[in-house]
Amino acid sequence: MWLPAFGHDAAIQPSLVIVYFGGNDSVLPHPSGLGPHVPLPEYIENMRKIALHLKSLSEKTRIIFLSAPPVSEEQICETFSLKLGELRRKNESCRIYSEACLELCREMDIKAIDLWSAIQKRDDWLTASFTDGIHLSSEGSKPVVKEIMKVLSEADWEPSLHWKSLPAEFAEDSPYDPVGPDGKTTMNVSDTSFYGNMQWELEAK
């Protein structure tokens, strides 16, 4: 488990921190003692320490925890069996670590996203969601975006961190903006909803 350092003495603290641990931690232990496995109680305590540290940074720092995602065991075997030998990354173990993360977040009143369940909602998730059985493909990333956008749109945070509520930088009118239909004035692009932004809205519904 690795985490960037956010110090209390920083001039500006982050408005939002998304914490995403659990997938590697949930790998079954290797007889040698080597590998990324973190025992469940230690994982929970580590996540608690991370949450407490982030909460102490600033009253305006918001936190979202993402739970451990699922894996495609068959795809992992196809991709890594010759390199890693016996399969030690099991979907059931991912579920256990995911539920532990969600329970901790309920206890600490932290926004949490159940990725283990969200990714498995589509019928073909086993084949469409991963590049190698572990790492998310573009299709597998869509539920992640959808769930994050849903939290940002529904959270009663002040100020809101939803993209529609955020002030635009350099929002003043400019003669270099696109020329409007009248041929005499320009259209302020900061007031325009682009296709990508509309897609975010659709994904969150």
KERO-316947 format. One record per residue: residue in three letters; x, y, z of N, C-alpha, C in turn. Coordinates in steps of 0.2 Angstrom, whole numbers, padded with zeros to 4 digits, always signed. Layout:
<pts>
ALAXYZXYZXYZ
...
</pts>
This chain:
<pts>
MET+0004-0006+0000+0000+0000+0000+0004+0006+0000
TRP+0003+0011-0005+0007+0017-0005+0003+0023-0006
LEU+0005+0028-0003+0000+0034-0003+0005+0040-0003
PRO+0003+0045-0008+0006+0051-0008+0006+0055-0002
ALA+0011+0059+0000+0011+0063+0006+0007+0069+0005
PHE+0002+0071+0009-0001+0077+0010+0001+0080+0017
GLY+0005+0085+0017+0007+0088+0023+0002+0093+0026
HIS+0002+0094+0033-0002+0099+0036+0001+0106+0034
ASP+0007+0106+0033+0010+0113+0032+0010+0115+0024
ALA+0006+0111+0020+0005+0114+0013+0001+0120+0013
ALA+0003+0124+0008-0001+0131+0008-0008+0129+0005
ILE-0009+0125+0001-0016+0123-0001-0017+0115-0001
GLN-0022+0114+0003-0024+0107+0004-0029+0105-0002
PRO-0029+0098-0004-0033+0096-0009-0041+0097-0007
SER-0045+0098-0012-0052+0099-0011-0055+0092-0011
LEU-0052+0087-0015-0055+0080-0015-0049+0075-0016
VAL-0049+0070-0012-0045+0065-0012-0049+0058-0013
ILE-0047+0054-0018-0050+0048-0020-0045+0043-0018
VAL-0047+0038-0013-0042+0033-0011-0044+0026-0014
TYR-0039+0023-0017-0041+0017-0021-0036+0012-0019
PHE-0037+0008-0014-0033+0002-0012-0037-0004-0010
GLY-0034-0010-0011-0037-0016-0009-0036-0021-0014
GLY-0036-0020-0020-0035-0025-0025-0028-0029-0024
ASN-0023-0026-0024-0017-0029-0022-0016-0032-0015
ASP-0019-0028-0011-0019-0031-0004-0022-0037-0003
SER-0028-0038-0007-0032-0044-0006-0029-0051-0009
VAL-0023-0050-0013-0020-0056-0016-0019-0061-0010
LEU-0020-0067-0011-0019-0072-0006-0011-0073-0004
PRO-0010-0074+0002-0003-0074+0004+0001-0080+0001
HIS+0007-0078-0001+0012-0083-0004+0016-0087+0002
PRO+0017-0093+0001+0021-0097+0006+0027-0094+0008
SER+0030-0090+0003+0037-0087+0005+0036-0081+0009
GLY+0030-0079+0010+0030-0072+0014+0031-0066+0009
LEU+0033-0067+0003+0034-0062-0002+0027-0060-0005
GLY+0027-0055-0009+0021-0053-0012+0017-0047-0009
PRO+0012-0045-0013+0008-0039-0010+0003-0040-0005
HIS+0002-0046-0003-0004-0048+0002-0003-0044+0008
VAL-0008-0041+0010-0009-0037+0017-0015-0041+0021
PRO-0013-0043+0027-0019-0046+0030-0025-0042+0031
LEU-0030-0044+0031-0037-0040+0032-0037-0035+0038
PRO-0035-0038+0044-0035-0033+0049-0030-0027+0048
GLU-0024-0029+0045-0019-0023+0044-0022-0019+0039
TYR-0025-0022+0033-0028-0017+0028-0033-0012+0031
ILE-0037-0015+0035-0042-0011+0038-0039-0005+0042
GLU-0034-0007+0046-0031-0002+0050-0027+0003+0046
ASN-0024+0001+0041-0021+0006+0036-0026+0011+0033
MET-0031+0008+0031-0036+0012+0028-0039+0017+0033
ARG-0040+0015+0039-0042+0020+0045-0037+0025+0046
LYS-0031+0023+0046-0025+0029+0047-0025+0034+0041
ILE-0026+0031+0035-0027+0035+0029-0032+0040+0030
ALA-0038+0038+0032-0044+0042+0032-0043+0047+0038
LEU-0041+0045+0043-0040+0050+0049-0035+0055+0047
HIS-0029+0054+0043-0025+0059+0041-0028+0063+0036
LEU-0032+0061+0031-0035+0065+0026-0040+0070+0029
LYS-0044+0067+0034-0049+0071+0037-0046+0077+0041
SER-0039+0076+0044-0036+0081+0048-0033+0086+0044
LEU-0033+0086+0037-0029+0091+0033-0033+0097+0033
SER-0039+0097+0032-0043+0103+0031-0051+0101+0031
GLU-0054+0106+0034-0062+0105+0034-0065+0105+0027
LYS-0061+0107+0022-0064+0107+0015-0061+0102+0011
THR-0057+0097+0014-0055+0092+0010-0060+0086+0010
ARG-0062+0084+0005-0067+0079+0004-0064+0072+0002
ILE-0067+0067+0004-0064+0060+0003-0069+0055+0000
ILE-0067+0052-0005-0070+0046-0008-0066+0040-0008
PHE-0068+0034-0005-0065+0028-0005-0068+0024-0010
LEU-0063+0021-0014-0066+0016-0019-0064+0009-0016
SER-0069+0004-0016-0067-0002-0014-0063-0006-0019
ALA-0061-0012-0016-0057-0017-0021-0062-0019-0027
PRO-0059-0019-0033-0063-0021-0039-0063-0028-0039
PRO-0068-0031-0043-0067-0038-0045-0062-0040-0050
VAL-0061-0046-0051-0056-0048-0056-0059-0054-0060
SER-0056-0055-0066-0058-0061-0070-0053-0066-0069
GLU-0054-0071-0065-0049-0076-0064-0047-0080-0070
GLU-0052-0081-0074-0050-0085-0081-0045-0081-0085
GLN-0047-0075-0085-0042-0070-0089-0035-0070-0086
ILE-0035-0069-0080-0029-0069-0076-0025-0075-0078
CYS-0028-0081-0077-0024-0087-0079-0022-0087-0086
GLU-0026-0085-0091-0024-0085-0098-0018-0080-0099
THR-0018-0074-0095-0012-0069-0096-0006-0071-0092
PHE-0007-0073-0086-0001-0073-0081+0001-0080-0079
SER-0002-0085-0081-0001-0092-0078+0006-0094-0079
LEU+0009-0092-0085+0016-0094-0086+0021-0090-0082
LYS+0019-0084-0080+0024-0080-0076+0023-0080-0069
LEU+0017-0081-0066+0015-0081-0059+0014-0088-0056
GLY+0012-0093-0060+0011-0099-0057+0004-0100-0055
GLU+0003-0102-0049-0004-0103-0046-0007-0097-0045
LEU-0014-0097-0046-0018-0091-0046-0019-0089-0038
ARG-0017-0083-0037-0017-0080-0030-0022-0074-0029
ARG-0025-0072-0035-0029-0066-0035-0036-0069-0036
LYS-0040-0069-0031-0047-0073-0032-0052-0067-0031
ASN-0058-0068-0035-0063-0063-0034-0066-0063-0027
GLU-0067-0069-0024-0070-0070-0018-0066-0066-0012
SER-0059-0066-0013-0055-0062-0008-0056-0054-0010
CYS-0057-0053-0016-0058-0046-0018-0064-0043-0014
ARG-0069-0048-0014-0076-0046-0011-0075-0045-0004
ILE-0071-0049+0000-0070-0048+0007-0067-0041+0008
TYR-0062-0040+0005-0058-0033+0006-0063-0027+0004
SER-0067-0028-0001-0071-0023-0003-0076-0022+0002
GLU-0079-0027+0005-0084-0026+0010-0081-0023+0017
ALA-0075-0025+0018-0072-0022+0024-0071-0014+0023
CYS-0069-0012+0017-0068-0005+0015-0075-0002+0016
LEU-0080-0004+0014-0086-0001+0014-0089-0001+0021
GLU-0088-0006+0025-0090-0006+0032-0086+0000+0036
LEU-0079+0000+0035-0075+0005+0038-0078+0012+0036
CYS-0080+0013+0030-0082+0020+0028-0089+0022+0031
ARG-0093+0017+0032-0099+0018+0035-0098+0020+0042
GLU-0093+0017+0045-0091+0018+0052-0089+0025+0053
MET-0085+0027+0048-0081+0034+0048-0085+0039+0045
ASP-0091+0038+0042-0094+0043+0038-0091+0046+0032
ILE-0088+0041+0028-0084+0043+0022-0088+0040+0016
LYS-0088+0045+0011-0091+0042+0005-0087+0037+0002
ALA-0091+0031+0000-0088+0025-0003-0091+0023-0009
ILE-0088+0020-0013-0090+0017-0019-0089+0010-0020
ASP-0094+0006-0020-0093-0002-0021-0092-0004-0028
LEU-0085-0004-0029-0083-0005-0036-0084-0013-0038
TRP-0083-0017-0032-0084-0024-0033-0091-0026-0036
SER-0096-0022-0034-0103-0024-0037-0104-0020-0043
ALA-0102-0013-0043-0103-0009-0049-0101-0012-0056
ILE-0094-0014-0055-0091-0017-0062-0095-0023-0064
GLN-0098-0027-0059-0101-0033-0061-0108-0033-0063
LYS-0111-0027-0064-0118-0026-0066-0119-0027-0073
ARG-0114-0027-0077-0115-0028-0084-0114-0036-0086
ASP-0118-0039-0090-0118-0046-0091-0111-0048-0093
ASP-0108-0044-0097-0101-0047-0100-0095-0044-0097
TRP-0096-0043-0090-0091-0039-0086-0084-0043-0086
LEU-0085-0050-0086-0079-0054-0086-0074-0054-0092
THR-0077-0052-0098-0073-0052-0104-0072-0044-0106
ALA-0077-0040-0104-0076-0033-0106-0073-0028-0102
SER-0072-0030-0095-0070-0025-0091-0062-0024-0089
PHE-0059-0029-0092-0051-0029-0090-0047-0030-0097
THR-0041-0028-0096-0036-0029-0101-0032-0036-0100
ASP-0032-0038-0094-0028-0044-0092-0031-0048-0087
GLY-0037-0046-0085-0041-0049-0079-0040-0046-0073
ILE-0036-0041-0073-0035-0037-0067-0036-0029-0068
HIS-0032-0027-0073-0032-0019-0074-0038-0018-0079
LEU-0041-0012-0077-0048-0010-0081-0046-0008-0088
SER-0051-0010-0092-0051-0008-0099-0055-0001-0099
SER-0056+0001-0105-0060+0008-0106-0067+0006-0104
GLU-0069+0000-0105-0076-0002-0103-0077-0003-0096
GLY-0072-0006-0093-0072-0007-0086-0071+0000-0082
SER-0068+0005-0085-0067+0011-0082-0074+0015-0081
LYS-0078+0014-0086-0085+0018-0086-0089+0017-0080
PRO-0089+0012-0076-0093+0012-0070-0089+0016-0065
VAL-0083+0016-0065-0079+0020-0060-0081+0027-0061
VAL-0081+0030-0067-0083+0037-0069-0090+0038-0066
LYS-0094+0033-0068-0101+0034-0067-0102+0035-0059
GLU-0099+0031-0055-0100+0031-0048-0097+0037-0045
ILE-0091+0039-0047-0088+0045-0044-0093+0051-0046
MET-0095+0052-0052-0099+0057-0054-0106+0057-0050
LYS-0108+0051-0049-0114+0051-0045-0113+0053-0038
VAL-0108+0052-0034-0106+0054-0028-0105+0062-0028
LEU-0102+0064-0033-0101+0072-0033-0107+0075-0034
SER-0112+0073-0038-0118+0076-0039-0123+0076-0034
GLU-0122+0070-0030-0127+0069-0024-0125+0072-0017
ALA-0118+0072-0016-0116+0074-0010-0118+0081-0008
ASP-0119+0082-0001-0121+0089+0001-0115+0093+0003
TRP-0110+0093+0000-0104+0096+0001-0104+0104+0000
GLU-0102+0108+0004-0101+0115+0003-0094+0117+0003
PRO-0091+0119-0002-0094+0120-0009-0095+0113-0012
SER-0100+0113-0017-0100+0107-0021-0094+0106-0025
LEU-0093+0100-0027-0087+0098-0031-0089+0095-0038
HIS-0096+0096-0039-0099+0094-0045-0096+0099-0051
TRP-0095+0096-0057-0092+0100-0062-0096+0106-0064
LYS-0103+0105-0063-0107+0111-0065-0107+0117-0060
SER-0105+0115-0054-0105+0120-0049-0098+0123-0048
LEU-0093+0121-0051-0086+0124-0050-0086+0130-0054
PRO-0083+0135-0052-0082+0141-0056-0077+0140-0061
ALA-0078+0143-0067-0073+0142-0073-0068+0147-0072
GLU-0062+0144-0074-0056+0149-0074-0056+0153-0080
PHE-0054+0159-0080-0053+0163-0086-0060+0163-0089
ALA-0065+0165-0085-0072+0164-0088-0074+0171-0092
GLU-0070+0176-0092-0072+0182-0095-0073+0182-0102
ASP-0077+0186-0105-0078+0186-0112-0071+0188-0116
SER-0070+0185-0122-0064+0186-0125-0066+0187-0133
PRO-0062+0192-0136-0063+0192-0143-0060+0186-0147
TYR-0057+0182-0143-0054+0176-0147-0058+0170-0146
ASP-0064+0171-0143-0069+0165-0142-0072+0165-0149
PRO-0076+0159-0150-0079+0158-0157-0084+0163-0158
VAL-0084+0165-0165-0089+0171-0167-0096+0168-0167
GLY-0101+0171-0164-0108+0169-0163-0112+0170-0170
PRO-0118+0167-0170-0122+0167-0176-0123+0174-0179
ASP-0123+0179-0175-0124+0186-0178-0118+0189-0181
GLY-0113+0186-0181-0107+0188-0184-0103+0194-0181
LYS-0106+0196-0175-0103+0202-0172-0101+0201-0165
THR-0103+0196-0162-0101+0195-0155-0098+0188-0155
THR-0095+0186-0149-0092+0180-0148-0096+0176-0143
MET-0095+0169-0143-0098+0165-0138-0093+0163-0133
ASN-0095+0164-0127-0091+0163-0121-0091+0155-0120
VAL-0085+0152-0122-0085+0144-0121-0086+0142-0114
SER-0084+0146-0109-0085+0143-0102-0092+0142-0100
ASP-0097+0145-0104-0104+0144-0103-0107+0138-0107
THR-0103+0135-0111-0105+0130-0116-0104+0123-0113
SER-0109+0119-0114-0109+0112-0112-0106+0108-0118
PHE-0100+0105-0117-0097+0101-0123-0100+0094-0122
TYR-0098+0090-0128-0101+0083-0128-0098+0079-0123
GLY-0091+0080-0121-0088+0076-0115-0092+0078-0109
ASN-0094+0084-0108-0097+0085-0101-0104+0082-0101
MET-0108+0082-0107-0114+0079-0107-0114+0072-0106
GLN-0108+0069-0109-0107+0062-0107-0106+0060-0100
TRP-0103+0065-0096-0102+0064-0089-0109+0064-0086
GLU-0113+0068-0088-0120+0068-0085-0124+0062-0086
LEU-0123+0059-0093-0127+0053-0094-0124+0047-0091
GLU-0118+0047-0090-0114+0042-0086-0117+0041-0079
ALA-0118+0047-0076-0120+0048-0069-0127+0046-0067
LYS-0131+0045-0073-0138+0043-0072-0139+0036-0072
</pts>
